[in-house]
Amino acid sequence: MIMAPRHSFKNEIAEYRRELGPGENDREILLMLAVLDRWQEHPDADTIWRKISAAVPGLSAQSFIGGVLHVREMCDRLRHVLEESPALVAAVRNSAAKDDAADQYEVAAVKRRGAKLLLEDTDRLVGRKKDGAHRQEFMRMTSRMVLENCGQYLDDVVASLTEIAFGDTTDGRAVRDARRSPKRRRDIHTPK
């Protein structure tokens, strides 16, 4: 029996990219295309897929690629929210000051509480250091996804996926640090 030649994972990436189509002004599509281009060029692309597919034999390459791209897009949204929240808090505080001047003290208090809760929730979710929080969240979410599907942490795989997703370098130690519980988690610095 002659079997069809097995497609390389890089061919699967190219196929996924073709199905996305051109994406001229759509920020999400442009982000995905950039990630797929880096993934296509990454020297460990096939190795990553071999490790994942060995642990999850029924997983399709297209599903794996889609899952990683979904996590990356969610983290980009987090980055956007973190960048916009200081301006939002400042606007709410300015509005509260105007309410104080208009003797609307209760309205001003509600607005200040809302701004304070937003800051506290953000600190609770991502820590006090916001720079790079979206990258850390990518490592945590991807680690959980790998653990749930493969039954083990594959820190080297997650490190490579982080490099692909963000276009920088990282290592397994940074991945382990990123997935620590929030109480023990410390800010992670990108290796230079």
N, C-alpha and C positions, 0 to 999 in steps of 0.2 A: 504494500500500500504506500503510495507516494503522498506525502503531506505537503501542503502549501508552505512556502517559506514563512518563517515567523517574522512579523514586522518588528523593527527596532522601536524602542520607546520614542526616539527622536522622530520617527515617522508618525507616531501617534500624536506627538505634539504638533507637528506640521498639519496633520489632518484637523486637529482641534482648532488651530489657528485659522485654517481655510473656512471652517464652518462659522467662525465668528464674523467673517466678512470684513469689509473695509472699516471703519469706525473713525470717521473724520473728526467730529466735534464731541463725541460722547466720552466724557472723562473716564467712566467705568471701562468701556471697551479699550480705550487707549492704555489704561493701566494693565488690563489683561494682556494686551498685545505686547507690552513691554516685558511683562513677566514671562510670557511664552517665548519671546526672543532670547531672554537671558537663560531660560531653561534649555532651549534648543542648543545654546552654545556652552552650557555648563559641562565640564568634563565628567561629572559623576551622574549625569542624567540617566543613563542606562543602569548603572549600579544601584541608584535609588530605587528604580522600578523593580529590579530583580529582588531586592530585599523586601520590598512591600508585597510584590506578587507571590513570593515564596511563603510569606506569612499569611496572606489572604488569597488563596488560589483562584477564587471565583470573581475577584474584583477586576473590573475592566479598566484599562488604561484611561479611557475617556472619563469614567467616574472619578478616578483618582485625581486627574488633572482638574476636573471641575470642582472637586472638594477643596483642593489647595487654593484655587483661584477664588472660590467663595470666601474662604477664611481671609485671604489677602484683601478682598474688597471690604469685608466687615471691618478689618483693622484700618483701612483707609478712611472709612466713615468715622471711626473712633478718632483718628488723627484730626479730621475736619472738625468734629465736635470740640475736641480739646483746644484747637486753635481759635475757635469762635467763642468759647465760653467766657474768657476774660472780658471781651467786648460786651457780651450780653450782661454779665454781672455789673460792669461799669454803667451800662445804660439803665439797668434796674435801680442802681444806687442813685443815679442822677434823677431819675423819675421820683424816687422816694424823697429826695431832698426838695424837689418841687412840691410834692404833697405836703411835706412839713411846712413849707413856706405858705401853703394855702390852708393851713390848719387842718389837714386831713391826716392826722397822726396815726389812726388805725390802719388806713390804707398804706401809709408809708411803712408801718411796722410789718405788715403782711409781706410787702415787697422785699424788705430787708431780710426777713426770715427765709423767704424763697431763695434769695441770692446766697444766703449762708448755707442753706441745705444743698443747693447745687454744688457749691464748693466742697462741702463735707462729703457728699456722695461721690464726687469726682476723686477726692483724696482717698476715700475708702476703696474705690474700684481700681484705681491705677497707681496710687501712692502720691506722694507730694511732688516727685519729680516727673513732670509731664513730657519732657523731651524724650523721645524714644519709647514712650509707653505703648504706642500702637505696635511697635516692633516686638516688644516683650509679650504683648497680648497674642501676637501671631505665634510666637514660640510656645506659649501656654496652650493655646487652642489646638495647634498642630500636634503638640505632644499628646494631648487628650485624645485627639482623633486617631493618632497612631496607636496609642495604648488600647483604646476601645476596639479597634479593628485587628490589631496584630497581637494583642495580649502582652505586649512588652514595650518599654520605651526604646526607641531607636534614636538616641540623641544625635548620632552622626548624620542620620537621614534628616532629622528636623533642622540641624545646623545647615546642611546643604540647601534644604528648602527655604530657609530663612535668607541665605545668601542669594538664592534665585529670586525670591519675592521682593527683596529690598536692594539688590545690587551692591552688596557690601560683603564683608567677611565676618564669620562668626565661628564659634567652636562648640563642642559638646558641653563644656563647662558652663558657658553662657546659657545654654538651653536648660541645663539642670537648675541653675540659679533662677531662671525665669519661671519655672513651674513650681517653685517653693510655695508653701501656703502663704496667704497674705500676711499673717502674723510674723513669719520668719523671713518673708521676701525683702530683699534689699534692692536698691536701684542697680541695674545692670549697665555696665559700660561696654560699648562696642570695642573689641580688641583693635588696637592700632597696627 
